[in-house]
Amino acid sequence: GQTGWCINDHLREHRNNVHNVVQGHLGIHCRDCGCTPLFDQCSILARHRDQLTREIIEAEKIHLLGDKCVSTSSIALSQAERDYLAGL
């Protein structure tokens, strides 16, 4: 997630969504797929103070991960924008 929350709070929310209420992209995916998230192997991919920058980073990471990612990004990047980011 790119909310700026503490990672422990974010993981706690994801655990709850998977094990208790089954909601959100991860909870629904795990219910339908039968898989189990590896919360102890989670890591922070990037940090930034600016929310728009975090959303851009999130969108690019989710795009690059393809079907390995069960979430959707907060914003959509055009192919031209992704090409620009790839050249940085």
N, C-alpha and C positions, 0 to 999 in steps of 0.2 A: 504494500500500500504506500501511497505517497502523501499521507495526511500530515506528516510531521509529528505523529504520536510517538511515544516511547515504544520501542519494539516489543517489550514485554506486554504492554497493554494490547498491542495489535495482535500478538500471538494468542493471548488469552481470549480475545474476541473470536479469532479464527477457531480455536479449540472448542469454544462454546457453540459456534455455528456448525461444527462437524459432529460433536458428540451429544449435544443437548437439544437444540431447536431445529437443526438441519435447515439452514437458510444461507443465503449468499452463494456466490459462485463456487467456492471451495466445498461448502457443505453439501450442496446439490450434486456436484461432480462426484464427491466421495460416496454419497448414497447410491448414485446411479452406476458408478464404476466398480464399487466395492473395494477401492484402494484406501490406504491410510496415509495421511500426510506425515512427513518426517520433520516435525517441528524442531527437534533438537539439532537439525542440520541447516536451519534457516540462517541466512546472513543478509546483511544490508548491502545492496548492490551499488547504491550511490546516495549522497547526501547533498542537499542544497537548501538554503534558507528561503528562497523564492518559490512560491507555490506553482507558478506557471512553469518554471524550469523543472521542478519535480514532476509535473504532469507530462512534460515533453520527454523527460528521461524515462518515465514509466511507460509511455506509449511506445517508445522505440524499443525498450527491453521486451515488452510483451510481444511486439511485432517480430523481433528477432527470435524469440523462443517458440513462436508458432504454436503447434498443438501441444507443446510441453507446458504451456501456461493455461490455466483454467479460468483466468480472469479476463476482463475487458478493460481497456484503458479509459481514463476519464476524458481524454480528448482524442480526436482522430488526426493523424498526420497524413498529408498527401504523399504520393511517391516522390515528388520533387523535394519536399521537406525531408523525407527519409534519405534521399540521395545526398542532400546538403549535409545532413548530420553524419553520414558515412564518410564524407570527405574531410571531416574535422580532425 
